[in-house]
Amino acid sequence: MKEAPTRIQLDKPSKMLIIDWPNGQRHRFPWTYLRANCPSATEKASREAAVQNPLQVLSKLPSSELISIRPVGRYAISLGWSDGHSVGIYTWEYLGQLACDPSVIEESL
C-alpha cells in the first residue's frame, strides 16, 4: 500500500491537483485527466461502453471543474466535480498508478 501524501493542494489557476508524497516526489495531476480516469463504477462503465461502441454519442460531457477534495479514511480521497459527481474514490495506490501517465508532471521536492 502506498503511503498517504504529506500535502494535497487544489490549484485552481492551473487546474491541477498537486500531491506531495513522503518520498520527496510531487505530482501535478490535470483535472481533465483525473476526471477521465475517475474510478467510480458509473464512469468505468461509460468508458467501457465507449470502447465497445466508438460512435456512441455522449449525451453530456462530464465536468472537469474540480470543486472539492474529501478524505476517505486514511487510504484515499474523493473528488467533487461541478456537475455533482463525487463518488469516485482515488486511493493512494491508484493515484500512484495514474502518476505514470505523461500528462502528469513529476517534480522532486
DRENDO-1510 file (C-alpha; in Angstrom, 1 decimal, always signed):
<recs>
REC; n; res; u; v; w
REC; 1; MET; +0.0; +0.0; +0.0 .
REC; 2; LYS; +1.3; +3.5; -0.9 .
REC; 3; GLU; +1.8; +5.9; +2.0 .
REC; 4; ALA; -0.5; +8.8; +2.4 .
REC; 5; PRO; +0.6; +12.1; +0.9 .
REC; 6; THR; +2.2; +14.8; +3.1 .
REC; 7; ARG; +0.2; +17.5; +1.3 .
REC; 8; ILE; -2.7; +17.8; -1.2 .
REC; 9; GLN; -3.4; +21.1; -2.9 .
REC; 10; LEU; -6.1; +22.2; -5.3 .
REC; 11; ASP; -4.5; +24.7; -7.7 .
REC; 12; LYS; -7.4; +26.4; -9.4 .
REC; 13; PRO; -5.5; +28.8; -11.7 .
REC; 14; SER; -3.6; +25.9; -13.3 .
REC; 15; LYS; -6.4; +23.4; -12.9 .
REC; 16; MET; -4.1; +20.9; -11.3 .
REC; 17; LEU; -4.3; +18.7; -8.2 .
REC; 18; ILE; -0.9; +18.8; -6.5 .
REC; 19; ILE; +0.1; +15.9; -4.3 .
REC; 20; ASP; +3.4; +15.8; -2.3 .
REC; 21; TRP; +4.5; +12.3; -1.3 .
REC; 22; PRO; +6.6; +11.2; +1.7 .
REC; 23; ASN; +9.4; +10.0; -0.7 .
REC; 24; GLY; +10.0; +13.6; -1.9 .
REC; 25; GLN; +8.1; +13.4; -5.1 .
REC; 26; ARG; +5.4; +15.9; -6.2 .
REC; 27; HIS; +2.8; +15.0; -8.8 .
REC; 28; ARG; +0.7; +17.6; -10.6 .
REC; 29; PHE; -2.5; +15.9; -12.0 .
REC; 30; PRO; -4.5; +17.8; -14.6 .
REC; 31; TRP; -8.2; +17.9; -13.6 .
REC; 32; THR; -9.2; +16.7; -17.0 .
REC; 33; TYR; -7.0; +13.6; -16.7 .
REC; 34; LEU; -8.4; +12.8; -13.2 .
REC; 35; ARG; -12.0; +13.1; -14.4 .
REC; 36; ALA; -11.3; +11.0; -17.5 .
REC; 37; ASN; -9.9; +8.3; -15.2 .
REC; 38; CYS; -12.5; +8.5; -12.4 .
REC; 39; PRO; -12.6; +5.1; -10.6 .
REC; 40; SER; -16.4; +5.2; -10.0 .
REC; 41; ALA; -18.4; +2.3; -11.3 .
REC; 42; THR; -20.5; +4.6; -13.4 .
REC; 43; GLU; -17.5; +6.3; -15.1 .
REC; 44; LYS; -15.8; +2.9; -15.7 .
REC; 45; ALA; -18.9; +1.6; -17.4 .
REC; 46; SER; -19.1; +4.7; -19.6 .
REC; 47; ARG; -15.5; +4.3; -20.7 .
REC; 48; GLU; -16.1; +0.6; -21.4 .
REC; 49; ALA; -19.2; +1.4; -23.4 .
REC; 50; ALA; -17.3; +3.9; -25.4 .
REC; 51; VAL; -14.6; +1.3; -26.3 .
REC; 52; GLN; -17.3; -1.1; -27.4 .
REC; 53; ASN; -19.1; +1.5; -29.5 .
REC; 54; PRO; -16.7; +4.4; -30.5 .
REC; 55; LEU; -19.6; +6.0; -32.4 .
REC; 56; GLN; -21.6; +6.4; -29.3 .
REC; 57; VAL; -22.7; +10.0; -28.8 .
REC; 58; LEU; -22.3; +11.3; -25.3 .
REC; 59; SER; -25.4; +13.0; -24.1 .
REC; 60; LYS; -23.5; +15.2; -21.7 .
REC; 61; LEU; -19.8; +15.6; -21.3 .
REC; 62; PRO; -18.7; +15.2; -17.7 .
REC; 63; SER; -17.4; +18.3; -15.9 .
REC; 64; SER; -13.7; +18.7; -15.5 .
REC; 65; GLU; -14.1; +21.5; -13.0 .
REC; 66; LEU; -12.8; +20.2; -9.6 .
REC; 67; ILE; -14.5; +21.9; -6.7 .
REC; 68; SER; -13.7; +19.8; -3.6 .
REC; 69; ILE; -11.5; +17.2; -2.1 .
REC; 70; ARG; -12.7; +15.0; +0.7 .
REC; 71; PRO; -10.7; +12.4; +2.7 .
REC; 72; VAL; -11.8; +8.8; +2.6 .
REC; 73; GLY; -10.4; +7.2; +5.7 .
REC; 74; ARG; -6.6; +7.1; +5.6 .
REC; 75; TYR; -6.3; +5.5; +2.2 .
REC; 76; ALA; -7.9; +7.8; -0.4 .
REC; 77; ILE; -9.7; +11.0; -1.4 .
REC; 78; SER; -13.0; +11.6; -3.2 .
REC; 79; LEU; -13.1; +14.5; -5.7 .
REC; 80; GLY; -16.2; +16.6; -6.2 .
REC; 81; TRP; -16.9; +17.9; -9.6 .
REC; 82; SER; -19.1; +20.9; -10.6 .
REC; 83; ASP; -21.7; +18.6; -12.2 .
REC; 84; GLY; -22.3; +17.0; -8.9 .
REC; 85; HIS; -20.3; +13.8; -9.5 .
REC; 86; SER; -18.4; +12.9; -6.3 .
REC; 87; VAL; -18.5; +9.1; -5.9 .
REC; 88; GLY; -15.1; +8.1; -7.3 .
REC; 89; ILE; -12.6; +7.0; -4.6 .
REC; 90; TYR; -9.0; +7.8; -5.6 .
REC; 91; THR; -6.8; +5.6; -3.4 .
REC; 92; TRP; -3.2; +6.5; -2.8 .
REC; 93; GLU; -2.3; +3.3; -4.8 .
REC; 94; TYR; -4.5; +4.3; -7.8 .
REC; 95; LEU; -3.1; +7.9; -7.8 .
REC; 96; GLY; +0.4; +6.3; -7.9 .
REC; 97; GLN; -0.6; +4.3; -10.9 .
REC; 98; LEU; -2.1; +7.4; -12.6 .
REC; 99; ALA; +1.1; +9.3; -11.9 .
REC; 100; CYS; +2.9; +7.2; -14.5 .
REC; 101; ASP; +1.0; +8.9; -17.3 .
REC; 102; PRO; +2.9; +11.5; -19.4 .
REC; 103; SER; +0.2; +14.1; -18.7 .
REC; 104; VAL; +1.1; +14.1; -15.0 .
REC; 105; ILE; +4.0; +16.4; -14.1 .
REC; 106; GLU; +6.5; +14.8; -11.7 .
REC; 107; GLU; +8.9; +17.0; -9.6 .
REC; 108; SER; +11.3; +16.5; -6.8 .
REC; 109; LEU; +10.8; +18.4; -3.6 .
</recs>
